[in-house]
Amino acid sequence: MAIASNGPQGHLNGKVGNLVFYMLNGQPVVRLIGRKGKPSTLQLANYQEMAVTTKLLSKMGGFIKLGYGLQARGTVHNAHNLATSYHKKQALTGVYPNISIDYSKVKVSQGQMPETAGLRIEKLAGGLEISWDPTATHDLQHNDSVMVMICCPESGKDREYLNIARRSEGKCFIPMYEDVLNQQIEPYIAFISADGERVSDSVYLGNLNGAGKTQTEKQQEEKYKQVKTRLDQLESSYLGQLKENHGLRSNTKAFKYLEKEYRTLQKQLEHLPGKPG
């Protein structure tokens, strides 16, 4: 049952049939509910696009709040809505079912502050050093804060640094463990004024260490490893029994089952993707 709290001409709140009425950010909203049919390819593509986008933004909450918050002021949207909309439309590549992130198009911040000159990133022992031109102009202030986003697609150890340095310092250092430092790294930098009223577009600092393995490739490698491990176990038993029988095949049911599985896995492994190297 829906309630018209503001009279018969007011917005409903609740359920009427297969419609649900509610308020969202001060705006009246109505949506359809009910059992869904089999999704089309376009719907499946949309689901994957949203899933990939959501995963990307899941560890950027603080950065997105600052980087898109100014845009959201005075609108019915919030910072996360704006970031989701941008990345779903602009930062994806590939077609279903192989949709992925184009990290060169990721924008973790959007604003009016001019871009900073001299941006550079360097991999050092124990971490990353990011540097920039610390010179301030009438548009850029010495006390602007530096925000850095480090995406690590392989390990999933994404980190956001929302106040890692001041513009006047000209550089910052981000400590990282060696294993993560040598994996795929996608770094971004942005600047925000001390009062939080101005923010810059984020700048992509470029890929480090090349593209890592995709989720599909990791799954293929794991499958190959499982089959290879099982084959090695069977091979030891199979060859051992042949040796005990002086190279002759046994007529027992157990041996026949062993041989059948062994031959099947041998053939499967020949055509299975995910082989190391």
PLY file of the C-alpha trace (Angstrom):
ply
format ascii 1.0
element vertex 277
property float x
property float y
property float z
element edge 276
property int vertex1
property int vertex2
end_header
0.00 0.00 0.00
1.26 3.50 -0.85
0.60 6.60 1.25
0.02 10.08 -0.19
1.46 12.01 2.75
0.97 15.38 0.98
-2.62 14.81 -0.11
-4.11 13.34 -3.30
-1.88 15.53 -5.50
1.27 14.72 -3.59
3.90 12.09 -4.34
3.11 8.58 -3.18
5.36 6.65 -0.82
5.11 2.87 -0.97
3.92 0.14 -3.33
1.00 0.16 -5.76
0.72 -3.03 -7.81
4.14 -3.61 -9.37
5.24 0.00 -8.89
7.24 1.35 -5.94
7.22 5.09 -5.14
9.91 6.73 -2.97
12.07 9.85 -2.57
15.72 9.91 -3.70
17.87 12.93 -2.92
14.74 15.04 -2.55
13.26 13.88 -5.85
10.17 11.67 -6.32
11.06 8.37 -7.96
9.00 5.44 -9.19
10.34 2.08 -10.35
8.90 -1.12 -11.71
9.27 -4.38 -9.82
8.52 -7.92 -10.86
10.07 -11.11 -12.14
12.66 -10.64 -14.85
12.75 -12.74 -17.99
15.85 -14.15 -19.62
18.29 -11.24 -20.15
19.28 -10.27 -23.68
22.90 -9.93 -24.80
22.61 -6.15 -24.44
21.36 -6.56 -20.88
24.17 -8.97 -20.06
26.66 -6.48 -21.49
25.14 -3.75 -19.34
25.38 -5.96 -16.25
29.06 -6.64 -16.93
29.78 -2.96 -17.61
28.25 -2.05 -14.26
30.09 -4.86 -12.45
33.46 -3.86 -13.92
32.84 -0.17 -13.12
31.70 -0.92 -9.57
34.77 -3.04 -8.90
37.06 -0.27 -10.17
35.46 2.37 -7.94
35.05 0.16 -4.87
38.37 1.21 -3.32
38.25 4.86 -4.41
35.50 6.05 -2.07
37.40 8.90 -0.44
39.01 10.03 -3.68
35.70 10.03 -5.56
34.00 11.98 -2.77
36.58 14.77 -3.09
37.17 14.45 -6.82
33.50 14.56 -7.89
31.87 16.15 -4.86
32.03 19.72 -6.18
30.25 18.67 -9.39
27.48 17.03 -7.40
26.65 20.14 -5.36
23.20 21.54 -6.09
22.16 18.51 -8.17
20.13 15.38 -7.46
23.29 13.32 -8.02
26.04 12.34 -5.61
29.76 12.02 -6.28
29.62 8.26 -6.72
26.77 8.53 -9.25
28.79 10.96 -11.37
31.93 8.83 -11.20
29.99 5.69 -12.10
28.32 7.40 -15.06
31.62 8.72 -16.43
33.56 5.47 -16.14
30.76 3.27 -17.46
30.50 5.46 -20.57
34.12 6.51 -21.12
36.59 4.17 -19.41
35.60 0.69 -20.57
36.98 -1.31 -23.46
36.10 -4.58 -25.18
32.77 -6.25 -25.86
30.71 -8.64 -23.75
31.77 -11.01 -22.25
35.28 -9.50 -22.26
34.67 -5.96 -21.03
37.54 -4.44 -19.05
38.97 -1.11 -17.88
40.91 1.24 -20.13
43.10 2.72 -17.40
44.32 5.56 -19.62
40.76 6.96 -19.60
40.08 6.67 -15.87
39.32 10.00 -14.16
39.29 9.80 -10.39
38.79 13.56 -10.16
37.17 16.21 -12.36
37.38 19.94 -11.72
38.36 23.42 -12.88
41.80 23.81 -11.31
44.49 24.05 -14.05
46.73 21.06 -14.67
50.07 20.99 -12.88
53.23 21.01 -15.00
56.20 18.65 -14.80
54.35 15.56 -13.58
56.58 12.50 -13.41
56.62 9.08 -11.76
59.65 6.90 -11.07
59.97 3.42 -9.61
62.62 3.30 -6.89
63.73 0.68 -4.41
60.88 0.26 -1.93
58.30 2.40 -3.66
57.24 5.09 -6.12
58.37 8.69 -6.30
56.00 11.18 -7.92
57.22 14.68 -8.68
55.80 17.89 -10.16
56.66 21.53 -10.74
56.07 23.21 -7.34
55.90 26.70 -8.85
52.66 28.40 -7.88
50.80 31.00 -9.95
47.68 33.04 -9.26
45.67 29.94 -10.29
47.74 27.46 -8.25
48.54 27.79 -4.56
51.53 26.51 -2.56
49.24 24.93 0.03
47.15 22.90 -2.45
46.96 19.29 -1.29
48.22 16.41 -3.42
45.98 13.37 -3.92
47.34 10.14 -5.38
45.46 7.01 -6.44
47.39 3.80 -7.06
45.50 0.98 -8.80
47.00 -2.52 -8.68
44.76 -4.70 -10.89
46.69 -7.95 -10.32
46.85 -7.90 -6.53
43.76 -5.77 -5.91
45.75 -3.74 -3.37
44.53 -0.35 -4.60
45.41 2.55 -2.30
44.25 6.14 -2.13
46.38 8.92 -0.61
44.17 11.97 -0.07
46.68 14.37 1.50
50.09 12.90 0.83
51.90 16.20 0.27
51.59 19.93 -0.45
52.16 21.43 -3.86
55.14 23.37 -2.49
57.02 20.12 -1.70
57.38 19.20 -5.37
57.38 15.44 -4.78
56.12 12.59 -2.63
57.15 9.00 -1.98
54.78 6.03 -1.74
56.28 2.94 -0.05
55.30 -0.39 -1.60
56.22 -4.02 -1.03
58.46 -5.50 -3.71
55.89 -8.00 -5.01
53.28 -5.28 -5.59
55.88 -2.85 -6.94
56.71 -5.29 -9.74
53.11 -5.96 -10.76
50.88 -3.89 -13.04
50.47 -0.41 -11.55
48.09 2.32 -12.78
48.80 5.63 -10.98
46.85 8.93 -10.90
47.41 12.33 -9.31
45.15 15.29 -8.62
45.34 18.54 -6.62
42.74 20.09 -4.34
42.73 23.52 -2.69
43.25 23.77 1.07
39.61 24.83 1.57
38.31 22.05 -0.67
36.58 24.48 -3.01
38.69 23.78 -6.11
39.94 20.51 -7.53
41.83 19.53 -10.66
41.17 16.83 -13.20
43.18 13.76 -12.29
46.15 12.97 -14.51
47.07 9.44 -15.53
50.80 9.00 -14.87
51.15 6.00 -17.16
51.29 2.25 -16.76
54.16 0.65 -14.86
55.33 -2.94 -15.49
52.97 -3.57 -18.40
49.54 -5.18 -18.42
48.98 -7.92 -15.89
47.09 -11.13 -16.34
43.34 -10.93 -16.79
40.91 -12.80 -14.55
40.28 -15.22 -17.41
44.00 -15.89 -17.83
44.37 -16.49 -14.09
41.46 -18.95 -14.16
42.98 -20.75 -17.15
46.33 -21.04 -15.39
44.66 -22.39 -12.26
42.69 -24.94 -14.30
45.87 -26.04 -16.12
47.68 -26.38 -12.81
44.90 -28.54 -11.34
44.80 -30.86 -14.37
48.61 -31.09 -14.47
48.79 -31.95 -10.77
46.18 -34.70 -11.17
47.95 -36.06 -14.27
51.28 -36.21 -12.43
49.63 -38.19 -9.64
48.08 -40.65 -12.08
51.27 -40.95 -14.11
53.25 -42.06 -11.10
50.69 -44.75 -10.28
50.16 -45.80 -13.92
53.83 -46.15 -14.80
54.52 -47.82 -11.46
51.94 -50.54 -12.15
53.27 -51.08 -15.68
56.76 -51.52 -14.27
55.56 -54.02 -11.68
53.85 -55.95 -14.50
57.00 -55.89 -16.66
55.52 -53.39 -19.10
52.32 -55.33 -19.69
48.85 -53.85 -19.21
46.79 -55.38 -16.46
43.29 -56.63 -17.22
41.89 -55.54 -13.87
39.01 -53.05 -13.81
40.97 -50.72 -11.52
43.89 -50.54 -13.96
41.56 -49.92 -16.92
39.90 -46.99 -15.08
43.34 -45.62 -14.16
44.56 -45.87 -17.75
41.40 -44.27 -19.18
41.61 -41.25 -16.86
45.34 -40.94 -17.48
44.93 -40.91 -21.29
41.98 -38.50 -21.07
43.91 -36.00 -18.97
46.95 -36.31 -21.26
44.83 -35.35 -24.26
43.03 -32.59 -22.34
46.29 -31.02 -21.21
47.59 -30.82 -24.79
44.81 -28.38 -25.75
44.24 -26.62 -22.44
45.16 -22.90 -22.29
47.05 -21.52 -19.34
50.36 -23.36 -19.77
53.15 -21.53 -17.87
55.66 -19.65 -20.02
0 1
1 2
2 3
3 4
4 5
5 6
6 7
7 8
8 9
9 10
10 11
11 12
12 13
13 14
14 15
15 16
16 17
17 18
18 19
19 20
20 21
21 22
22 23
23 24
24 25
25 26
26 27
27 28
28 29
29 30
30 31
31 32
32 33
33 34
34 35
35 36
36 37
37 38
38 39
39 40
40 41
41 42
42 43
43 44
44 45
45 46
46 47
47 48
48 49
49 50
50 51
51 52
52 53
53 54
54 55
55 56
56 57
57 58
58 59
59 60
60 61
61 62
62 63
63 64
64 65
65 66
66 67
67 68
68 69
69 70
70 71
71 72
72 73
73 74
74 75
75 76
76 77
77 78
78 79
79 80
80 81
81 82
82 83
83 84
84 85
85 86
86 87
87 88
88 89
89 90
90 91
91 92
92 93
93 94
94 95
95 96
96 97
97 98
98 99
99 100
100 101
101 102
102 103
103 104
104 105
105 106
106 107
107 108
108 109
109 110
110 111
111 112
112 113
113 114
114 115
115 116
116 117
117 118
118 119
119 120
120 121
121 122
122 123
123 124
124 125
125 126
126 127
127 128
128 129
129 130
130 131
131 132
132 133
133 134
134 135
135 136
136 137
137 138
138 139
139 140
140 141
141 142
142 143
143 144
144 145
145 146
146 147
147 148
148 149
149 150
150 151
151 152
152 153
153 154
154 155
155 156
156 157
157 158
158 159
159 160
160 161
161 162
162 163
163 164
164 165
165 166
166 167
167 168
168 169
169 170
170 171
171 172
172 173
173 174
174 175
175 176
176 177
177 178
178 179
179 180
180 181
181 182
182 183
183 184
184 185
185 186
186 187
187 188
188 189
189 190
190 191
191 192
192 193
193 194
194 195
195 196
196 197
197 198
198 199
199 200
200 201
201 202
202 203
203 204
204 205
205 206
206 207
207 208
208 209
209 210
210 211
211 212
212 213
213 214
214 215
215 216
216 217
217 218
218 219
219 220
220 221
221 222
222 223
223 224
224 225
225 226
226 227
227 228
228 229
229 230
230 231
231 232
232 233
233 234
234 235
235 236
236 237
237 238
238 239
239 240
240 241
241 242
242 243
243 244
244 245
245 246
246 247
247 248
248 249
249 250
250 251
251 252
252 253
253 254
254 255
255 256
256 257
257 258
258 259
259 260
260 261
261 262
262 263
263 264
264 265
265 266
266 267
267 268
268 269
269 270
270 271
271 272
272 273
273 274
274 275
275 276
